[in-house]
Amino acid sequence: MIDETNLAIEELEEEIRRENERRYAFYRMLSATDRVLWRLEELNRDGVKTIPDDMRLRMRQSLTELPSACLEALRDSEHVQEVLDSIFEVQERLFRWRDPQRMAEDEEELERLAV
């Protein structure tokens, strides 16, 4: 009986661990996009038009955890504004990836307000 209880506890702990990993994965990915946005906005603010090659590489590496459906929107360009715009699209896709139903409802609400 004690063995069965210990096994049940271990299974529940594993289930909780997996759920926490899923929950926090989104926040790690969103944080990675925020860091890239911050760097790009600094370049933009300073009037820099092209991204140095080493910075482009670091940015791409920091986003590797994102789902491929989100990364498809990323433009691998040396132009700050192009990459900046694409990161906003990456974030939008990330939110849709997390909760597709909520995003559809938000878009419907925006359409109603626009009319």
N, C-alpha and C positions, 0 to 999 in steps of 0.2 A: 504494500500500500504506500509506503514512504517512497519507494522507487517510482511508482506511478505519479505521485504528487510532484516529485523532483523533475520528472520528465515533462509533466504538464507546465511547470514553472519555466523550465528551459525553453519550451516551445513558445510560450507567451513572450518571454524576454526576446527571443529571436524575431518574433513578429513585430514587437515594438521597435526593435532596432531597425528593421527593414522599413517600417513606416516612417521613422524619423529620418532615415537616409533619403527617402523619396521627398519628404516635406522640405528638408533643408537643401536639397539639390537645386530647386528652383531659386532659392535665395542666393546660393553661391553663383549661379549662372547670371542672375540679374545684377549682382554686385560686380561681376566681371565686366558686363556691358557698361555699367556705370563708371567703372575706372577708365575704360577706353574712351567713353564720352568725355570724361573730365580732361583727359590728356588732349583730345582733339579740340575741345573748346578752349583750352589754354593756347594751343597753337593758333587757332582762329583769332582769338582775342589779341594775340601778339602780332597778327598780320602775316603769319607764316602760311604760305600757300601749298607747300609740299611737305610730305611726311618723310623724315629720314628713314633710310632702309632698315636700320637696326630697330627703330621704334615700330615700324610696320611689322617686323618679325615678332617682336614682343607682344604686340597687340593681337596678332593672329594666334600666337601660342596661348594667350590668356583666355581665348574664347573656345578652345578645343573641346571643352566639356559640353557645349551647347548642342542641342539636337541638330542633325543635318538639315532638317526643314527650316530651321531658323538661320543657320549659317549660309543657306543659299542666297539670302538677301544681302550678304556682306559683299561689298565691292572692294576688291583688292586693287586699290588705286593709290597712286602717290599723292593725289589731290585731297587736301584736308576736307573740303566741303563735300566731295563725293562720298568719302568714307563716313563722315559725320552723318550725312543723310541716311546712309545705308544702316548705320548702327541703330538709328531710330526705328527703321523697318525691322531689324533683327529683334529689337525689344518688343515691338508690336507682335511679331510672330511668336515670341517667347510667351507673352501673356495669352495668346490664343492657344498655344500648345498646352499651357497649364490648365486653362479653363475655356474650352471652345464655346460652351453654351453661354457663358457670361458675356463674352465678347460679342456674340450675335445679338444678345438682348441690348447691349450698350449701343450698337450700331442702329438697331431699330428705334431706340429712344432718340438718338441724334436725328434720324430722318424725320420723326414726328415733330421735333422741335424746329427743324428747318422749314417746315411747311407753314 
